[in-house]
Amino acid sequence: MANPAASIAIRSWREGTNTRGFASHFGEKAQWQDAIGALVAADVVPGFSAYSAAIITCGKAYQWQQALNVLNLMHAADTLSPNVIIYSAAIKACEESKQWQQALNLLEVVQMAELVPDVVAYNTIISACEKGGQWQQALHLLATMSRAKSLPNVVTYSATVSAFGKSQQWWRALGLLTTMHTANLLP
C-alpha cells in the first residue's frame, strides 16, 4: 500500500499545486528509504522533480548506490528520460560519497545519451575528483570543458586548485590561480 503522504506529495507536484511537494516532504528530512519507497509505490507517475528529490535525498544520506538505483528506476519507468539536471543530481550523490569513478562513469552516460553536460555537472565531477585525490582527472575535465563548449567558472577553477592542493601539486595550483587572475576569475 502506498504511503498516503507520499502520494499526496507526488500528486500535488504533478497537479502543479505544490511544486516542491515531494522535495519538501522527503528531501529536507534525508529520508532516502521513504523517498525511494514513495517513488515505487506511488499511485501517480512521478515527475522530474520527484526523481531529482529522491536522488538528492539519497546523496545527502551518502547512499550513492541508492541514488543510482533511483536513476535506474527512472529509466525502467520509460515515461521520462533523465535530463542533465537528473544526471547532475546523481553525480552530486556520487561526489558526496567520494565516488569519483562513478561520477566519471555518469559523465560518459550523459555524453552517450547525447546530452550536453553543463558547468554544474563538470564542477561536481571535478569536486568528486578533488575529494578522491585525482588531480589528473580534475585537470583533464577542466581541459575537456573548453572543448565541450562549457565555460569553466570560478567554482571550476577553485575545485581544480583544491584538487592540486590536496595532492600536493602546489606549483600547478599556483599556475591555475595565475590563469584565473588573467581571465578575471577571482576566487
N, C-alpha and C positions, 0 to 999 in steps of 0.2 A: 504494500500500500504506500502510495506517495506521501511524503511529508506535506501536510496541508499548507504550512507557512512557506515552504519552498515553492510549491505550485503557485501560490498567490504571488510570491516574489517574481517568479518567471512570467506568469500571466500578466502581471501589471507592467512588466518591461515590454512584453510583446504588444500589449494594447496601447503603449505609449503613455500610460497614466503615471508611471514611475520609472523613469529611465535608469535609475540606479538601484532598482528593487533587488535584483539578485546580488549585485556587488555589495550593497549596504547590508544585506541580510547575512552574507557569508564572508565577504572579503575582509571586512574590518574585524571580524571575530576570529579569523585564522582557523576556521573550522573546515579543513580541507576534506575530511571524510564526508561530512554532511553536504558539502558543495558538490562532490562527485556523485553522491547518492541522489541528490536532487536532480542532477542532470539525467541520470539513468532512469529514475522513477517518475519524472515529471509527466503530467498528463497533457502538457503542451510542448511544442517543439522549441527547444532553447535557441536563442539567437546568438549573434557575435558577442554581445556584452556578457551574456551568461557564461559562455565558454571562456572568454577572456578573464572574467572574475574568478572562475574556478581554477584556471591555470595560475593566476596571480596568487590566489589563496594557497595553493599548493607550494608555490615558490616561497611565500612568506614563512611557511612551516618547514622549509628545507626538504620538501618532498618532490624533488625534480623528476623522479621516475613517475610519480602520480601525475605531474603536470604533463609529461609526455603521453601518459595514458589518456588524459583528457583530450589532448590533440588527436590521438588515435580514435577516440570516441567521435570526435567531430568528423574525421574522415569517414568512419564507418556509418555515421548517420546519413551521409550522402545527401544532405539537404543544403548544407553550406560548405563552401570551400574556404579553408583558412586563408586569411589575408596576411599582409605584412605585420599588422598590429597583433594578430593572434600569435604568429610566429615569434614576434618580439617578446611577447609575454612569456612564451615557452623558453626563449633564450635567456630571459631575465631569471626564470626559475632555475635554470642550469647555472647561471652566473652566481646566484645567491648561495648555491651549494658547491661552488668551486669546481664545477664540471665543465672545464674549458673545452674538452674534446667533444662533448655533447653539443655545446654551443656552436662549435665549428661545424659539426655534422648538420645542425639545423640550418646554418647558413647555406650549405650545399643543397639542402632540401628546398629552401626558399628559391635559390637560383634555378634548380631543376624544374620548379613549378612556374618558371618564367615570371616570377615576381621580382621587383627591384627592391633590395634591402635599403632601408633609409638610414639616416645618420644615427638614429636611436638604436637600431639593430646593431650597426657596426660598433657603436660606443659600448654597448652592453657586452658584445663578444670580446672587444679589446679589454674591458674590465675583467671579464672572466679569465682571459689570458694573464692579465696582471696578477690576479689572485692565485693563479696556478704557477706563477714564476716563469711564464712563457713569453719572454720579451721578444724573441724572434718572430713568433706568431703575431704578436701585437704590432710589430713593425711591418710585417707583411700585410696585415689588414689595413694599416694606415696607407700603405702604398696602393693597395687594391682599391681603396675608396676613390682615389683620384681617377683611376682607370674606369671605375664603375659610375663615374659622374655623380658621386655622392660626396659633397664637400665636407672635409673634416672641420670640426669646430673646436672651441676651447676645451670642451669635455673630452673630445677625441684625443687631442694632444696631451691633455693632463693625465688621462688614463695611460697613454703610452709612456709618458715621462715617469709615471708611477711604476709601470712595469719595468722600466730600465732601473729605477732606483731600488726596487725590491730585489733585482737580480745583480745589483752592484755594478751596473753599467753606467756609472756616473758621467763619463765622457759623452755617451750617447744622449743621456738626459740633457746635458748642457747644450749639445748641438741642436736638439729638438726645441729647447727653450729659445735658442737663438732664432730658429726658424719661425717659432711662434711670434717672437718680437718683430721680425721682419714682415710677417703677414698681419701685423697689428692685432694679433690674438693674444691678449694678456690674461694669464691665469688669475 
